[in-house]
Structures are given as C-alpha cells and as structure tokens.
Amino acid sequence: MKSSRKRLVGLVVSNKMDKTAVVRVDRLVRHRRYGKVLKRTKKYKAHDEENACQVGDLVQIVESRPLSREKRWVVEETLERASGIEELEAAA
C-alpha cells in the first residue's frame, strides 16, 4: 500500500461479520485546560479478506478507499495473536 496512508494499531473486538473485523483503537490525549491525560477509544470496521482475525488479536489497519457504507480501513497485518486461540486449537 502507499506510504502516505494512515496506519493504526488496535485490538479486534468483533469478527462476526463476513470479511469484516471491528478494531478498537485507544489513544491518550491531554485535556486542554486541566492537563489530565484521558483515554479515548474509537472503533473502526476494517476489511479482512481471509477472515483471519480472531477476537483479541492485535492488528495494524491502513486506510483505503470506501469499501462499504462504514468500511474505510483494511487489516494490513496481525501483530499479535490472541493468547487463548492456540490453546483451543491444540486441544481440538
């Protein structure tokens, strides 16, 4: 993908849709007047072509052209797999 596109890192909170993952991105901002550090959260719908994302995965998403009414991001790579998934696959 082009290097001028925005990239965000977040946690997959839902993968119930086909080829779509909901990614929660947390950021810290400082209050303008009082200086307190506040945690702000936003959820993005990201395209996941192979349905590879699982709930709890840490993923990097990159902005893209509009793919649907709410989808403007694509899952670029999985940075860290969810911890409980490997244990469940090994037991099966």
HELIX and SHEET records of a PDB file:
HELIX    1   1 SER A   83  ALA A   91  1                                   9    
SHEET    1   A 6 ARG A   7  SER A  14  0                                        
SHEET    2   A 6 THR A  20  ARG A  30 -1                                        
SHEET    3   A 6 VAL A  37  HIS A  47 -1                                        
SHEET    4   A 6 TRP A  73  GLU A  80  1                                        
SHEET    5   A 6 LEU A  58  GLU A  63 -1                                        
SHEET    6   A 6 ARG A   7  SER A  14 -1                                        
END                                                                             
